């Protein structure tokens, strides 16, 4: 997982991500990411997938939607 800044645009309630950074998995062989493309296309007719993310303050894992293989790569703040 890589340390990333939260996206500049908030989805949902608009209250923000409530964290200055988060960790995101960029493993393109991850089953969540690989299977997410077909799941979102078949169920919602959207070209997108998921990446696993983790909040650093509480260790909670969640899924973040990405719309391309490069999604969130511009938010990486350290290698």
SEFIZA-3560 file (N, C-alpha, C; in Angstrom, 3 decimals):
REM SEFIZA-3560
<numar><xx>0.851</xx><yy>-1.179</yy><zz>0.000</zz><atom>N</atom></numar>
<numar><xx>0.000</xx><yy>0.000</yy><zz>0.000</zz><atom>CA</atom></numar>
<numar><xx>0.890</xx><yy>1.233</yy><zz>0.000</zz><atom>C</atom></numar>
<numar><xx>0.384</xx><yy>2.264</yy><zz>-0.665</zz><atom>N</atom></numar>
<numar><xx>1.140</xx><yy>3.506</yy><zz>-0.752</zz><atom>CA</atom></numar>
<numar><xx>0.376</xx><yy>4.633</yy><zz>-0.071</zz><atom>C</atom></numar>
<numar><xx>1.132</xx><yy>5.533</yy><zz>0.528</zz><atom>N</atom></numar>
<numar><xx>0.560</xx><yy>6.689</yy><zz>1.206</zz><atom>CA</atom></numar>
<numar><xx>0.091</xx><yy>7.684</yy><zz>0.153</zz><atom>C</atom></numar>
<numar><xx>-1.160</xx><yy>8.127</yy><zz>0.263</zz><atom>N</atom></numar>
<numar><xx>-1.754</xx><yy>9.029</yy><zz>-0.729</zz><atom>CA</atom></numar>
<numar><xx>-2.537</xx><yy>10.142</yy><zz>-0.057</zz><atom>C</atom></numar>
<numar><xx>-2.593</xx><yy>11.275</yy><zz>-0.747</zz><atom>N</atom></numar>
<numar><xx>-3.475</xx><yy>12.358</yy><zz>-0.316</zz><atom>CA</atom></numar>
<numar><xx>-4.903</xx><yy>11.965</yy><zz>-0.659</zz><atom>C</atom></numar>
<numar><xx>-5.875</xx><yy>12.409</yy><zz>0.112</zz><atom>N</atom></numar>
<numar><xx>-7.272</xx><yy>12.151</yy><zz>-0.261</zz><atom>CA</atom></numar>
<numar><xx>-7.599</xx><yy>12.832</yy><zz>-1.588</zz><atom>C</atom></numar>
<numar><xx>-8.556</xx><yy>12.294</yy><zz>-2.336</zz><atom>N</atom></numar>
<numar><xx>-8.962</xx><yy>12.938</yy><zz>-3.591</zz><atom>CA</atom></numar>
<numar><xx>-9.466</xx><yy>14.354</yy><zz>-3.329</zz><atom>C</atom></numar>
<numar><xx>-9.240</xx><yy>15.269</yy><zz>-4.269</zz><atom>N</atom></numar>
<numar><xx>-9.698</xx><yy>16.648</yy><zz>-4.081</zz><atom>CA</atom></numar>
<numar><xx>-11.216</xx><yy>16.789</yy><zz>-4.179</zz><atom>C</atom></numar>
<numar><xx>-11.886</xx><yy>15.808</yy><zz>-4.790</zz><atom>N</atom></numar>
<numar><xx>-13.343</xx><yy>15.846</yy><zz>-4.940</zz><atom>CA</atom></numar>
<numar><xx>-13.948</xx><yy>14.790</yy><zz>-4.022</zz><atom>C</atom></numar>
<numar><xx>-14.927</xx><yy>15.187</yy><zz>-3.233</zz><atom>N</atom></numar>
<numar><xx>-15.587</xx><yy>14.270</yy><zz>-2.310</zz><atom>CA</atom></numar>
<numar><xx>-16.873</xx><yy>13.741</yy><zz>-2.916</zz><atom>C</atom></numar>
<numar><xx>-17.072</xx><yy>12.440</yy><zz>-2.782</zz><atom>N</atom></numar>
<numar><xx>-18.326</xx><yy>11.823</yy><zz>-3.208</zz><atom>CA</atom></numar>
<numar><xx>-19.182</xx><yy>11.586</yy><zz>-1.975</zz><atom>C</atom></numar>
<numar><xx>-20.454</xx><yy>11.454</yy><zz>-2.148</zz><atom>N</atom></numar>
<numar><xx>-21.331</xx><yy>11.146</yy><zz>-1.026</zz><atom>CA</atom></numar>
<numar><xx>-21.794</xx><yy>12.398</yy><zz>-0.325</zz><atom>C</atom></numar>
<numar><xx>-21.607</xx><yy>12.424</yy><zz>1.002</zz><atom>N</atom></numar>
<numar><xx>-22.170</xx><yy>13.499</yy><zz>1.818</zz><atom>CA</atom></numar>
<numar><xx>-21.410</xx><yy>14.817</yy><zz>1.719</zz><atom>C</atom></numar>
<numar><xx>-20.217</xx><yy>14.807</yy><zz>1.096</zz><atom>N</atom></numar>
<numar><xx>-19.470</xx><yy>16.040</yy><zz>0.913</zz><atom>CA</atom></numar>
<numar><xx>-18.724</xx><yy>16.515</yy><zz>2.143</zz><atom>C</atom></numar>
<numar><xx>-18.662</xx><yy>15.693</yy><zz>3.181</zz><atom>N</atom></numar>
<numar><xx>-17.982</xx><yy>16.103</yy><zz>4.405</zz><atom>CA</atom></numar>
<numar><xx>-16.477</xx><yy>15.871</yy><zz>4.354</zz><atom>C</atom></numar>
<numar><xx>-15.976</xx><yy>15.301</yy><zz>3.289</zz><atom>N</atom></numar>
<numar><xx>-14.545</xx><yy>15.079</yy><zz>3.182</zz><atom>CA</atom></numar>
<numar><xx>-14.138</xx><yy>13.705</yy><zz>3.659</zz><atom>C</atom></numar>
<numar><xx>-12.841</xx><yy>13.471</yy><zz>3.635</zz><atom>N</atom></numar>
<numar><xx>-12.293</xx><yy>12.157</yy><zz>3.988</zz><atom>CA</atom></numar>
<numar><xx>-11.876</xx><yy>12.086</yy><zz>5.448</zz><atom>C</atom></numar>
<numar><xx>-11.808</xx><yy>13.225</yy><zz>6.137</zz><atom>N</atom></numar>
<numar><xx>-11.481</xx><yy>13.292</yy><zz>7.571</zz><atom>CA</atom></numar>
<numar><xx>-10.098</xx><yy>12.722</yy><zz>7.888</zz><atom>C</atom></numar>
<numar><xx>-9.184</xx><yy>12.814</yy><zz>6.951</zz><atom>N</atom></numar>
<numar><xx>-7.815</xx><yy>12.362</yy><zz>7.181</zz><atom>CA</atom></numar>
<numar><xx>-6.894</xx><yy>13.092</yy><zz>6.202</zz><atom>C</atom></numar>
<numar><xx>-5.684</xx><yy>13.436</yy><zz>6.639</zz><atom>N</atom></numar>
<numar><xx>-4.763</xx><yy>14.120</yy><zz>5.735</zz><atom>CA</atom></numar>
<numar><xx>-4.125</xx><yy>13.189</yy><zz>4.705</zz><atom>C</atom></numar>
<numar><xx>-4.169</xx><yy>11.883</yy><zz>4.961</zz><atom>N</atom></numar>
<numar><xx>-3.657</xx><yy>10.894</yy><zz>4.012</zz><atom>CA</atom></numar>
<numar><xx>-4.306</xx><yy>9.548</yy><zz>4.282</zz><atom>C</atom></numar>
<numar><xx>-4.148</xx><yy>8.642</yy><zz>3.335</zz><atom>N</atom></numar>
<numar><xx>-4.668</xx><yy>7.278</yy><zz>3.459</zz><atom>CA</atom></numar>
<numar><xx>-3.721</xx><yy>6.357</yy><zz>2.712</zz><atom>C</atom></numar>
<numar><xx>-3.875</xx><yy>5.078</yy><zz>2.927</zz><atom>N</atom></numar>
<numar><xx>-3.063</xx><yy>4.089</yy><zz>2.213</zz><atom>CA</atom></numar>
<numar><xx>-3.933</xx><yy>3.398</yy><zz>1.176</zz><atom>C</atom></numar>
<numar><xx>-3.402</xx><yy>3.251</yy><zz>-0.046</zz><atom>N</atom></numar>
<numar><xx>-4.154</xx><yy>2.633</yy><zz>-1.138</zz><atom>CA</atom></numar>
<numar><xx>-3.300</xx><yy>1.556</yy><zz>-1.785</zz><atom>C</atom></numar>
<numar><xx>-3.935</xx><yy>0.432</yy><zz>-2.079</zz><atom>N</atom></numar>
<numar><xx>-3.264</xx><yy>-0.688</yy><zz>-2.738</zz><atom>CA</atom></numar>
<numar><xx>-3.261</xx><yy>-0.450</yy><zz>-4.249</zz><atom>C</atom></numar>
<numar><xx>-2.069</xx><yy>-0.503</yy><zz>-4.846</zz><atom>N</atom></numar>
<numar><xx>-1.949</xx><yy>-0.330</yy><zz>-6.288</zz><atom>CA</atom></numar>
<numar><xx>-1.528</xx><yy>-1.627</yy><zz>-6.977</zz><atom>C</atom></numar>
<numar><xx>-1.809</xx><yy>-2.766</yy><zz>-6.337</zz><atom>N</atom></numar>
<numar><xx>-1.511</xx><yy>-4.074</yy><zz>-6.927</zz><atom>CA</atom></numar>
<numar><xx>-2.585</xx><yy>-4.367</yy><zz>-7.983</zz><atom>C</atom></numar>
<numar><xx>-2.201</xx><yy>-4.332</yy><zz>-9.243</zz><atom>N</atom></numar>
<numar><xx>-3.159</xx><yy>-4.555</yy><zz>-10.328</zz><atom>CA</atom></numar>
<numar><xx>-3.570</xx><yy>-6.020</yy><zz>-10.459</zz><atom>C</atom></numar>
<numar><xx>-3.007</xx><yy>-6.913</yy><zz>-9.657</zz><atom>N</atom></numar>
<numar><xx>-3.405</xx><yy>-8.321</yy><zz>-9.645</zz><atom>CA</atom></numar>
<numar><xx>-4.313</xx><yy>-8.650</yy><zz>-8.465</zz><atom>C</atom></numar>
<numar><xx>-4.621</xx><yy>-7.652</yy><zz>-7.644</zz><atom>N</atom></numar>
<numar><xx>-5.519</xx><yy>-7.831</yy><zz>-6.494</zz><atom>CA</atom></numar>
<numar><xx>-6.904</xx><yy>-8.236</yy><zz>-6.999</zz><atom>C</atom></numar>
<numar><xx>-7.509</xx><yy>-9.243</yy><zz>-6.361</zz><atom>N</atom></numar>
<numar><xx>-8.818</xx><yy>-9.729</yy><zz>-6.816</zz><atom>CA</atom></numar>
<numar><xx>-9.903</xx><yy>-8.653</yy><zz>-6.741</zz><atom>C</atom></numar>
<numar><xx>-9.857</xx><yy>-7.796</yy><zz>-5.724</zz><atom>N</atom></numar>
<numar><xx>-10.832</xx><yy>-6.712</yy><zz>-5.618</zz><atom>CA</atom></numar>
<numar><xx>-10.754</xx><yy>-5.823</yy><zz>-6.855</zz><atom>C</atom></numar>
<numar><xx>-9.550</xx><yy>-5.460</yy><zz>-7.259</zz><atom>N</atom></numar>
<numar><xx>-9.335</xx><yy>-4.606</yy><zz>-8.421</zz><atom>CA</atom></numar>
<numar><xx>-9.695</xx><yy>-5.340</yy><zz>-9.716</zz><atom>C</atom></numar>
<numar><xx>-9.199</xx><yy>-6.541</yy><zz>-9.902</zz><atom>N</atom></numar>
<numar><xx>-9.432</xx><yy>-7.310</yy><zz>-11.135</zz><atom>CA</atom></numar>
<numar><xx>-10.918</xx><yy>-7.579</yy><zz>-11.336</zz><atom>C</atom></numar>
<numar><xx>-11.601</xx><yy>-8.065</yy><zz>-10.315</zz><atom>N</atom></numar>
<numar><xx>-13.017</xx><yy>-8.417</yy><zz>-10.428</zz><atom>CA</atom></numar>
<numar><xx>-13.940</xx><yy>-7.194</yy><zz>-10.426</zz><atom>C</atom></numar>
<numar><xx>-13.440</xx><yy>-6.080</yy><zz>-9.912</zz><atom>N</atom></numar>
<numar><xx>-14.259</xx><yy>-4.876</yy><zz>-9.839</zz><atom>CA</atom></numar>
<numar><xx>-14.680</xx><yy>-4.336</yy><zz>-11.194</zz><atom>C</atom></numar>
<numar><xx>-13.808</xx><yy>-4.483</yy><zz>-12.203</zz><atom>N</atom></numar>
<numar><xx>-14.152</xx><yy>-3.986</yy><zz>-13.544</zz><atom>CA</atom></numar>
<numar><xx>-15.413</xx><yy>-4.658</yy><zz>-14.069</zz><atom>C</atom></numar>
<numar><xx>-15.472</xx><yy>-5.984</yy><zz>-13.999</zz><atom>N</atom></numar>
<numar><xx>-16.646</xx><yy>-6.724</yy><zz>-14.497</zz><atom>CA</atom></numar>
<numar><xx>-17.863</xx><yy>-6.463</yy><zz>-13.616</zz><atom>C</atom></numar>
<numar><xx>-17.664</xx><yy>-6.404</yy><zz>-12.299</zz><atom>N</atom></numar>
<numar><xx>-18.783</xx><yy>-6.188</yy><zz>-11.385</zz><atom>CA</atom></numar>
<numar><xx>-19.480</xx><yy>-4.851</yy><zz>-11.664</zz><atom>C</atom></numar>
<numar><xx>-18.708</xx><yy>-3.791</yy><zz>-11.765</zz><atom>N</atom></numar>
<numar><xx>-19.321</xx><yy>-2.485</yy><zz>-11.996</zz><atom>CA</atom></numar>
<numar><xx>-19.911</xx><yy>-2.356</yy><zz>-13.402</zz><atom>C</atom></numar>
<numar><xx>-19.300</xx><yy>-3.012</yy><zz>-14.382</zz><atom>N</atom></numar>
<numar><xx>-19.843</xx><yy>-2.983</yy><zz>-15.746</zz><atom>CA</atom></numar>
<numar><xx>-21.150</xx><yy>-3.768</yy><zz>-15.809</zz><atom>C</atom></numar>
<numar><xx>-21.150</xx><yy>-4.978</yy><zz>-15.250</zz><atom>N</atom></numar>
<numar><xx>-22.336</xx><yy>-5.844</yy><zz>-15.306</zz><atom>CA</atom></numar>
<numar><xx>-23.504</xx><yy>-5.313</yy><zz>-14.481</zz><atom>C</atom></numar>
<numar><xx>-23.223</xx><yy>-4.740</yy><zz>-13.320</zz><atom>N</atom></numar>
<numar><xx>-24.294</xx><yy>-4.316</yy><zz>-12.417</zz><atom>CA</atom></numar>
<numar><xx>-24.719</xx><yy>-2.863</yy><zz>-12.572</zz><atom>C</atom></numar>
<numar><xx>-23.798</xx><yy>-2.012</yy><zz>-13.032</zz><atom>N</atom></numar>
<numar><xx>-24.103</xx><yy>-0.581</yy><zz>-13.091</zz><atom>CA</atom></numar>
<numar><xx>-23.785</xx><yy>0.049</yy><zz>-14.438</zz><atom>C</atom></numar>
<numar><xx>-23.279</xx><yy>-0.756</yy><zz>-15.387</zz><atom>N</atom></numar>
<numar><xx>-22.882</xx><yy>-0.279</yy><zz>-16.707</zz><atom>CA</atom></numar>
<numar><xx>-21.899</xx><yy>0.894</yy><zz>-16.618</zz><atom>C</atom></numar>
<numar><xx>-20.948</xx><yy>0.783</yy><zz>-15.683</zz><atom>N</atom></numar>
<numar><xx>-19.912</xx><yy>1.804</yy><zz>-15.490</zz><atom>CA</atom></numar>
<numar><xx>-18.545</xx><yy>1.193</yy><zz>-15.734</zz><atom>C</atom></numar>
<numar><xx>-17.656</xx><yy>1.939</yy><zz>-16.348</zz><atom>N</atom></numar>
<numar><xx>-16.278</xx><yy>1.500</yy><zz>-16.528</zz><atom>CA</atom></numar>
<numar><xx>-15.479</xx><yy>2.023</yy><zz>-15.349</zz><atom>C</atom></numar>
<numar><xx>-15.314</xx><yy>1.174</yy><zz>-14.357</zz><atom>N</atom></numar>
<numar><xx>-14.616</xx><yy>1.533</yy><zz>-13.129</zz><atom>CA</atom></numar>
<numar><xx>-14.277</xx><yy>0.254</yy><zz>-12.378</zz><atom>C</atom></numar>
<numar><xx>-13.480</xx><yy>0.394</yy><zz>-11.342</zz><atom>N</atom></numar>
<numar><xx>-13.154</xx><yy>-0.733</yy><zz>-10.470</zz><atom>CA</atom></numar>
<numar><xx>-12.942</xx><yy>-0.195</yy><zz>-9.058</zz><atom>C</atom></numar>
<numar><xx>-12.404</xx><yy>-1.038</yy><zz>-8.191</zz><atom>N</atom></numar>
<numar><xx>-12.150</xx><yy>-0.677</yy><zz>-6.800</zz><atom>CA</atom></numar>
<numar><xx>-10.672</xx><yy>-0.870</yy><zz>-6.475</zz><atom>C</atom></numar>
<numar><xx>-10.186</xx><yy>-0.068</yy><zz>-5.562</zz><atom>N</atom></numar>
<numar><xx>-8.883</xx><yy>-0.281</yy><zz>-4.951</zz><atom>CA</atom></numar>
<numar><xx>-9.104</xx><yy>-0.324</yy><zz>-3.446</zz><atom>C</atom></numar>
<numar><xx>-8.357</xx><yy>-1.185</yy><zz>-2.785</zz><atom>N</atom></numar>
<numar><xx>-8.433</xx><yy>-1.294</yy><zz>-1.327</zz><atom>CA</atom></numar>
<numar><xx>-7.757</xx><yy>-0.069</yy><zz>-0.721</zz><atom>C</atom></numar>
<numar><xx>-8.378</xx><yy>0.484</yy><zz>0.307</zz><atom>N</atom></numar>
<numar><xx>-7.797</xx><yy>1.628</yy><zz>1.006</zz><atom>CA</atom></numar>
<numar><xx>-7.862</xx><yy>1.394</yy><zz>2.506</zz><atom>C</atom></numar>
<numar><xx>-6.986</xx><yy>2.060</yy><zz>3.229</zz><atom>N</atom></numar>
<numar><xx>-6.945</xx><yy>1.930</yy><zz>4.686</zz><atom>CA</atom></numar>
<numar><xx>-6.770</xx><yy>3.309</yy><zz>5.306</zz><atom>C</atom></numar>
<numar><xx>-7.595</xx><yy>3.603</yy><zz>6.313</zz><atom>N</atom></numar>
<numar><xx>-7.464</xx><yy>4.855</yy><zz>7.057</zz><atom>CA</atom></numar>
<numar><xx>-6.358</xx><yy>4.682</yy><zz>8.098</zz><atom>C</atom></numar>
<numar><xx>-5.368</xx><yy>5.579</yy><zz>8.155</zz><atom>N</atom></numar>
<numar><xx>-4.227</xx><yy>5.391</yy><zz>9.040</zz><atom>CA</atom></numar>
<numar><xx>-4.538</xx><yy>5.549</yy><zz>10.530</zz><atom>C</atom></numar>
<numar><xx>-5.543</xx><yy>6.342</yy><zz>10.865</zz><atom>N</atom></numar>
<numar><xx>-5.809</xx><yy>6.605</yy><zz>12.282</zz><atom>CA</atom></numar>
<numar><xx>-6.500</xx><yy>5.451</yy><zz>13.005</zz><atom>C</atom></numar>
<numar><xx>-7.274</xx><yy>4.643</yy><zz>12.273</zz><atom>N</atom></numar>
<numar><xx>-7.999</xx><yy>3.560</yy><zz>12.940</zz><atom>CA</atom></numar>
<numar><xx>-7.802</xx><yy>2.190</yy><zz>12.297</zz><atom>C</atom></numar>
<numar><xx>-7.070</xx><yy>2.126</yy><zz>11.176</zz><atom>N</atom></numar>
<numar><xx>-6.796</xx><yy>0.844</yy><zz>10.524</zz><atom>CA</atom></numar>
<numar><xx>-7.981</xx><yy>0.227</yy><zz>9.809</zz><atom>C</atom></numar>
<numar><xx>-9.043</xx><yy>0.991</yy><zz>9.612</zz><atom>N</atom></numar>
<numar><xx>-10.234</xx><yy>0.485</yy><zz>8.930</zz><atom>CA</atom></numar>
<numar><xx>-9.951</xx><yy>0.395</yy><zz>7.425</zz><atom>C</atom></numar>
<numar><xx>-10.288</xx><yy>-0.754</yy><zz>6.839</zz><atom>N</atom></numar>
<numar><xx>-10.139</xx><yy>-0.966</yy><zz>5.408</zz><atom>CA</atom></numar>
<numar><xx>-11.476</xx><yy>-0.709</yy><zz>4.715</zz><atom>C</atom></numar>
<numar><xx>-11.400</xx><yy>-0.204</yy><zz>3.491</zz><atom>N</atom></numar>
<numar><xx>-12.600</xx><yy>0.094</yy><zz>2.708</zz><atom>CA</atom></numar>
<numar><xx>-12.229</xx><yy>-0.043</yy><zz>1.236</zz><atom>C</atom></numar>
<numar><xx>-13.189</xx><yy>0.139</yy><zz>0.357</zz><atom>N</atom></numar>
<numar><xx>-12.944</xx><yy>0.102</yy><zz>-1.080</zz><atom>CA</atom></numar>
<numar><xx>-13.159</xx><yy>1.493</yy><zz>-1.645</zz><atom>C</atom></numar>
<numar><xx>-12.261</xx><yy>1.895</yy><zz>-2.538</zz><atom>N</atom></numar>
<numar><xx>-12.362</xx><yy>3.186</yy><zz>-3.204</zz><atom>CA</atom></numar>
<numar><xx>-12.574</xx><yy>2.942</yy><zz>-4.697</zz><atom>C</atom></numar>
<numar><xx>-13.508</xx><yy>3.650</yy><zz>-5.291</zz><atom>N</atom></numar>
<numar><xx>-13.773</xx><yy>3.515</yy><zz>-6.714</zz><atom>CA</atom></numar>
<numar><xx>-12.719</xx><yy>4.270</yy><zz>-7.519</zz><atom>C</atom></numar>
<numar><xx>-12.223</xx><yy>3.627</yy><zz>-8.579</zz><atom>N</atom></numar>
<numar><xx>-11.303</xx><yy>4.277</yy><zz>-9.520</zz><atom>CA</atom></numar>
<numar><xx>-11.860</xx><yy>4.088</yy><zz>-10.925</zz><atom>C</atom></numar>
<numar><xx>-11.635</xx><yy>5.062</yy><zz>-11.775</zz><atom>N</atom></numar>
<numar><xx>-12.220</xx><yy>5.048</yy><zz>-13.107</zz><atom>CA</atom></numar>
<numar><xx>-11.237</xx><yy>4.710</yy><zz>-14.221</zz><atom>C</atom></numar>
<numar><xx>-9.976</xx><yy>4.458</yy><zz>-13.839</zz><atom>N</atom></numar>
<numar><xx>-8.964</xx><yy>4.025</yy><zz>-14.798</zz><atom>CA</atom></numar>
<numar><xx>-7.843</xx><yy>3.348</yy><zz>-14.022</zz><atom>C</atom></numar>
<numar><xx>-6.976</xx><yy>2.620</yy><zz>-14.715</zz><atom>N</atom></numar>
<numar><xx>-5.836</xx><yy>2.002</yy><zz>-14.027</zz><atom>CA</atom></numar>
<numar><xx>-4.922</xx><yy>3.040</yy><zz>-13.362</zz><atom>C</atom></numar>
<numar><xx>-4.949</xx><yy>4.279</yy><zz>-13.841</zz><atom>N</atom></numar>
<numar><xx>-4.125</xx><yy>5.338</yy><zz>-13.262</zz><atom>CA</atom></numar>
<numar><xx>-4.818</xx><yy>6.082</yy><zz>-12.118</zz><atom>C</atom></numar>
<numar><xx>-6.061</xx><yy>5.719</yy><zz>-11.831</zz><atom>N</atom></numar>
<numar><xx>-6.815</xx><yy>6.398</yy><zz>-10.790</zz><atom>CA</atom></numar>
<numar><xx>-6.077</xx><yy>6.417</yy><zz>-9.463</zz><atom>C</atom></numar>
<numar><xx>-5.944</xx><yy>7.570</yy><zz>-8.867</zz><atom>N</atom></numar>
<numar><xx>-5.294</xx><yy>7.841</yy><zz>-7.588</zz><atom>CA</atom></numar>
<numar><xx>-3.770</xx><yy>7.838</yy><zz>-7.648</zz><atom>C</atom></numar>
<numar><xx>-3.169</xx><yy>7.501</yy><zz>-8.772</zz><atom>N</atom></numar>
<numar><xx>-1.700</xx><yy>7.493</yy><zz>-8.824</zz><atom>CA</atom></numar>
<numar><xx>-1.129</xx><yy>8.910</yy><zz>-8.695</zz><atom>C</atom></numar>
<numar><xx>-1.889</xx><yy>9.907</yy><zz>-9.085</zz><atom>N</atom></numar>
<numar><xx>-1.449</xx><yy>11.296</yy><zz>-8.935</zz><atom>CA</atom></numar>
<numar><xx>-1.508</xx><yy>11.805</yy><zz>-7.518</zz><atom>C</atom></numar>
<numar><xx>-2.100</xx><yy>11.028</yy><zz>-6.620</zz><atom>N</atom></numar>
<numar><xx>-2.233</xx><yy>11.417</yy><zz>-5.221</zz><atom>CA</atom></numar>
<numar><xx>-1.146</xx><yy>10.801</yy><zz>-4.328</zz><atom>C</atom></numar>
<numar><xx>-0.270</xx><yy>9.964</yy><zz>-4.901</zz><atom>N</atom></numar>
<numar><xx>0.778</xx><yy>9.317</yy><zz>-4.106</zz><atom>CA</atom></numar>
<numar><xx>1.723</xx><yy>10.390</yy><zz>-3.574</zz><atom>C</atom></numar>
<numar><xx>2.009</xx><yy>10.362</yy><zz>-2.257</zz><atom>N</atom></numar>
<numar><xx>2.881</xx><yy>11.372</yy><zz>-1.670</zz><atom>CA</atom></numar>
<numar><xx>4.228</xx><yy>10.799</yy><zz>-1.223</zz><atom>C</atom></numar>
<numar><xx>4.385</xx><yy>9.492</yy><zz>-1.308</zz><atom>N</atom></numar>
<numar><xx>5.696</xx><yy>8.895</yy><zz>-1.080</zz><atom>CA</atom></numar>
<numar><xx>5.734</xx><yy>7.513</yy><zz>-1.699</zz><atom>C</atom></numar>
<numar><xx>6.896</xx><yy>7.092</yy><zz>-2.099</zz><atom>N</atom></numar>
<numar><xx>7.050</xx><yy>5.766</yy><zz>-2.699</zz><atom>CA</atom></numar>
<numar><xx>7.373</xx><yy>4.741</yy><zz>-1.638</zz><atom>C</atom></numar>
//
